[in-house]
Amino acid sequence: MHRLALVSLLLLTGCVSSRVEFTTRPSDVSMPASEIQAGQALFPMVEAGQWGYMDRTGQVVISPLYDFASDFSEGLAAVRVGNEWGYIAPDSRWVVRPQYTQASAYSDGRARVAVGTGADRRFGYLDVAGQEVVETALPFALDYTEGLALVRLTEDRRTAFQRFLVRVGALDEASGLVFLTTDGTVAFEVPGESAASFAGGRAPFERDRGWFRSSAWGYVDATGTIVVAPTLDGPAFRYSDGLARVGREGRMGFVNREGTFVIEPVYPLALPFSDGRAAVQDEDGRWGFIDATGAEVVPPRFRAARSFTSGLAAVQTETGWGYIDATGTLVVDATYTTAEPFRNGLARVYENRLLRYIDTDGSTVWAQP
């Protein structure tokens, strides 16, 4: 079948993805530093099934009135009332009344929100004044990082047949994935079939290599220039501490900014670097930590582990979750059902289903009654 006939067939059968039309409204509104600082001092808490906020001492400062409450970010917090999400300021004032079916944390002065559910869900972005700077019309969107957000401008992903047509030159190579600037304009198109958000000045992207070959991964910079050619087996993840996790033959290792493996892919699983350490899993399923040279700094002896924050990492032993320091010494007893990373000096832990906040010494600051 000729190339023109193939494209005509796709058009007639509705296989070509339609382009999304959306409206952008540039905004330079910013949140005062005092509001951002005030939000950093507040933590979600729950009483009798309702959520509110406490300060670092455990004193409740916003009464539990919400069906769910998330962390403050850039001076605002997403809260849910019934099935609808909105945003509040640190003084509990509504900045955005509940009206969205999904709401994420603010980053780069923008929050990703959604209307509708399931296949009908559409995404857009708000500024810190609660105004839509990108209309809720996008079928796929991620949060802003480093001034750019990954979104899809087509209604549907490409089928395997459409990807074949791209390879033989019978269909436009564009995947519909683009990065938007914070004013909602297109910065550049993704040079592949999928991608992830920016971190460390790089974003990973995936390019199809054919029906009988696995896809390949590379990295682009903030101008859309390919800085690491798509030759990595993958999957490829975001950079942190100057290194990125990349897979090869079913194992994980770490590459530098040039895409060269500096820690060989020998681990079944690995977490990103943080505080100069990365959690890695051995062949027996146990977790330990390595440094940026690949040297083992904490032997693999834990059932599970999370990344380091504030010099501590949550780990799971046979008795539960606790925290270790950079040397691997258990400094907070492993007695919790689960444990989250530290944020602004406190960490959320759970005893069964009851929430508790502890400080870096392991002392309880607040416990759910």
C-alpha positions in Angstrom: 0.0 0.0 0.0 1.3 3.4 -0.9 2.3 5.9 1.8 -0.6 8.3 0.9 -3.1 5.4 1.1 -1.8 4.4 4.5 -2.2 7.9 5.9 -5.7 8.2 4.3 -6.7 4.9 5.9 -5.6 6.2 9.3 -7.6 9.4 8.8 -10.7 7.5 7.8 -10.5 5.1 10.7 -9.8 7.8 13.3 -6.3 6.4 14.3 -4.5 9.7 13.9 -4.5 11.5 17.3 -6.3 14.9 17.3 -4.4 18.0 18.5 -5.6 19.5 21.8 -6.5 23.2 21.7 -5.9 25.0 25.0 -5.7 28.6 26.2 -2.7 30.0 28.1 -2.8 33.1 30.3 0.8 34.4 31.1 1.2 35.3 34.8 4.1 36.7 36.8 2.3 36.5 40.2 4.5 35.3 43.0 4.0 34.2 46.6 5.5 36.4 49.3 8.5 34.8 51.1 6.8 35.2 54.4 3.9 33.0 53.2 6.3 30.4 51.9 8.1 30.3 55.2 4.8 30.1 57.2 3.7 27.1 55.1 7.0 25.3 55.7 6.3 25.4 59.4 3.0 23.6 59.1 2.3 19.8 58.9 -0.9 17.9 58.1 -2.5 16.0 61.0 -5.7 14.0 61.4 -8.3 13.7 64.2 -11.4 11.6 63.9 -11.0 11.3 60.2 -10.7 15.0 59.5 -7.5 16.7 58.5 -5.9 20.0 59.7 -2.4 21.4 60.4 -0.1 21.6 63.3 3.2 23.5 63.9 6.6 22.0 64.6 5.8 21.8 68.3 2.7 19.7 67.7 0.2 22.5 68.4 -2.8 22.4 66.1 -3.1 25.8 64.3 -5.6 24.9 61.5 -8.5 23.0 62.8 -9.2 19.6 61.2 -12.0 20.5 58.8 -10.9 18.8 55.6 -11.3 15.3 54.2 -7.7 15.2 53.3 -4.8 17.7 53.5 -1.4 17.6 51.8 1.9 19.3 52.6 2.4 23.1 52.1 4.5 23.9 49.1 5.5 27.4 48.0 3.0 28.8 50.6 -0.1 26.9 49.5 -1.5 23.5 50.3 -4.0 21.3 48.4 -6.9 20.1 50.6 -10.0 18.0 49.7 -13.6 18.7 50.7 -15.8 15.8 49.7 -14.5 14.8 46.2 -13.2 18.3 45.2 -9.8 19.8 45.8 -8.8 23.4 46.4 -5.9 25.4 48.0 -5.5 27.2 51.3 -2.9 29.7 52.6 -1.1 29.2 55.9 -3.8 31.3 57.7 -6.4 28.8 56.4 -7.8 31.3 53.9 -9.2 29.8 50.7 -7.0 30.8 47.7 -8.8 28.3 45.4 -12.2 27.0 46.4 -12.7 23.3 46.1 -13.5 22.6 42.4 -11.0 20.2 41.0 -10.9 16.4 40.9 -7.1 16.4 41.3 -4.6 18.9 42.7 -0.8 18.7 43.1 1.7 20.6 45.1 3.0 24.0 43.8 6.3 24.0 42.1 7.9 26.9 40.1 4.8 29.0 41.0 2.4 26.6 39.2 0.1 23.8 40.4 -1.2 21.0 38.2 -5.0 20.5 38.6 -7.6 18.4 36.8 -11.2 18.3 36.0 -13.2 15.2 35.1 -12.3 11.6 35.9 -11.0 8.5 34.1 -10.6 8.9 30.3 -12.3 12.3 30.5 -9.8 13.8 32.9 -8.1 16.9 31.6 -5.2 18.8 33.2 -4.2 22.5 33.4 -2.1 24.8 35.7 -2.8 27.5 38.2 -0.6 30.4 39.4 -0.3 31.2 43.1 -3.3 33.5 42.9 -5.4 30.6 41.8 -5.8 31.7 38.2 -5.7 29.2 35.4 -2.6 30.0 33.3 -3.1 26.9 31.2 -6.7 25.9 30.7 -7.7 22.4 31.9 -7.8 20.8 28.5 -4.6 18.6 28.4 -5.0 14.8 28.4 -1.7 14.3 30.2 0.5 16.6 32.3 3.2 16.4 34.9 4.3 19.0 37.5 6.6 21.8 36.7 10.3 21.2 37.5 13.1 23.6 36.7 10.7 25.9 34.8 9.3 23.2 32.4 6.4 20.8 32.5 5.9 17.7 30.4 2.4 17.6 28.7 0.7 15.7 25.9 -1.0 17.8 23.2 -2.7 14.8 21.5 -5.8 13.0 22.7 -4.3 9.5 22.4 -0.9 7.7 22.5 0.4 6.3 19.3 -0.5 2.6 18.5 2.2 0.1 17.5 1.1 0.5 13.9 1.4 4.3 14.0 4.9 3.9 15.4 5.7 1.7 12.5 4.5 4.4 10.1 6.8 6.9 11.8 9.7 4.6 11.2 9.0 4.2 7.5 8.3 7.9 7.0 4.5 7.6 6.4 3.5 9.6 9.5 4.7 12.7 11.3 7.4 11.8 13.9 6.0 14.1 16.6 4.6 12.1 19.6 2.4 14.9 20.9 4.6 15.3 24.0 6.0 18.7 24.6 7.5 20.8 27.4 5.7 23.9 28.4 7.3 27.0 29.9 5.6 28.5 33.0 3.7 31.0 30.8 2.1 28.0 29.0 3.9 28.3 25.7 5.6 25.3 24.0 9.3 25.3 24.7 10.1 22.2 22.5 8.7 18.8 21.4 10.0 15.6 22.9 12.2 13.8 20.4 10.7 10.4 21.3 7.7 8.4 22.4 7.9 9.2 26.1 9.8 11.3 28.6 10.1 12.3 32.3 10.4 15.6 34.1 13.6 17.7 34.3 16.1 17.4 37.1 19.7 18.6 37.2 19.2 20.3 33.8 18.4 17.1 32.0 15.2 15.2 31.1 15.2 11.5 30.0 13.3 10.5 26.8 12.6 7.2 25.2 12.8 6.5 21.4 11.3 3.5 19.7 13.8 1.3 17.8 11.3 -1.0 16.0 9.0 -3.9 16.5 11.8 -6.4 17.2 14.1 -4.2 19.3 13.7 -2.6 22.7 13.4 1.2 22.9 16.4 3.3 23.6 16.9 6.2 26.1 18.7 9.5 26.0 18.6 12.9 27.6 17.7 16.5 26.5 18.6 19.8 28.0 16.3 22.7 28.7 16.6 24.0 25.1 15.5 20.6 23.7 19.0 19.8 22.5 19.9 16.1 22.8 22.9 16.0 25.1 22.9 12.2 25.6 22.1 10.3 22.4 19.3 7.7 22.7 21.6 4.6 22.9 21.0 3.6 26.5 18.9 0.4 27.1 17.0 2.0 29.9 14.8 2.7 31.5 16.5 6.0 32.3 15.5 8.1 35.2 16.1 11.7 36.4 19.4 13.1 37.6 20.1 13.7 41.3 23.4 14.7 42.8 24.8 14.7 39.3 24.0 11.0 38.6 21.1 9.2 37.0 19.8 5.7 37.3 19.8 3.8 34.1 19.0 0.2 33.3 20.9 -2.3 31.2 20.0 -5.9 30.6 17.6 -5.9 33.6 20.0 -4.3 36.1 20.4 -0.8 37.4 23.5 1.4 37.5 24.3 5.1 37.4 25.5 7.4 34.5 27.2 10.8 34.6 26.0 13.9 32.7 27.6 12.6 29.6 25.6 9.3 29.8 28.6 7.2 30.7 28.2 4.5 33.3 30.3 5.4 36.4 28.6 2.8 38.6 28.0 -0.3 36.6 24.5 -1.7 36.3 24.7 -4.7 38.7 21.8 -4.0 41.0 18.3 -5.4 40.6 16.9 -2.2 41.9 18.2 1.2 43.0 16.9 4.5 44.3 18.2 8.0 43.3 21.2 9.6 45.1 20.4 12.0 47.9 22.8 13.4 50.5 25.6 11.6 48.7 24.1 8.1 49.2 21.9 5.8 47.1 19.9 2.8 48.3 20.6 -0.3 46.2 19.3 -3.9 46.3 21.4 -7.0 46.2 20.6 -10.4 44.6 19.0 -11.6 47.9 16.6 -8.7 47.9 18.3 -6.9 50.8 19.0 -3.1 50.7 22.1 -1.2 51.5 23.7 2.1 50.4 26.5 3.2 48.1 28.3 6.5 47.7 28.9 8.4 44.4 32.0 6.2 43.6 30.0 3.0 43.9 31.6 2.0 47.1 29.4 0.2 49.6 29.0 2.5 52.7 26.1 0.6 54.3 26.0 -3.2 53.8 22.8 -4.6 52.4 20.9 -5.9 55.4 17.5 -4.2 55.3 14.2 -5.4 53.9 13.5 -2.0 52.3 15.0 1.5 52.4 14.2 5.1 51.4 16.5 7.9 50.4 18.4 10.1 52.8 17.0 13.4 53.9 18.4 15.6 56.7 21.2 13.0 57.2 18.8 10.2 58.0 17.2 7.4 55.9 14.1 5.3 56.7 14.9 1.5 56.6 12.8 -1.6 57.3 14.1 -4.4 59.5 12.5 -7.6 60.7 10.9 -5.5 63.5 9.6 -2.6 61.5 10.7 0.8 60.1 13.2 3.1 61.7 16.0 5.5 60.7 19.8 5.1 60.1 22.5 7.8 59.9 25.1 8.0 57.1 27.2 5.3 58.7 24.3 2.8 58.8 23.8 3.1 62.6 20.2 2.7 63.6 19.5 6.0 65.4 15.6 5.7 65.6 14.4 2.3 66.7 12.7 0.2 64.0 9.3 0.0 65.6 7.0 1.7 63.1 4.6 0.2 60.6 5.9 2.6 58.0 8.1 5.7 57.9 8.5 8.6 55.5 11.5 10.9 54.8 12.1 13.9 57.0 10.8 17.2 55.9 11.5 20.5 57.6 12.8 18.7 60.7 9.9 16.2 61.2 9.0 12.9 59.7 5.7 11.2 59.4 5.6 7.6 60.8 2.7 5.3 61.4 1.9 2.8 64.1 -0.6 0.6 62.4 -2.9 3.2 61.0 -2.2 5.9 63.5 -0.2 8.9 62.3 2.7 10.2 64.4 5.4 12.9 63.9 8.9 12.5 65.2 12.0 14.7 65.2 15.5 13.7 64.2 16.1 12.4 67.7 13.2 10.0 67.4 11.1 11.9 70.0 7.4 12.1 69.4 6.2 15.6 68.6 2.5 14.7 67.9 0.5 11.5 67.9 -2.9 10.9 66.5 -5.4 10.3 69.3 
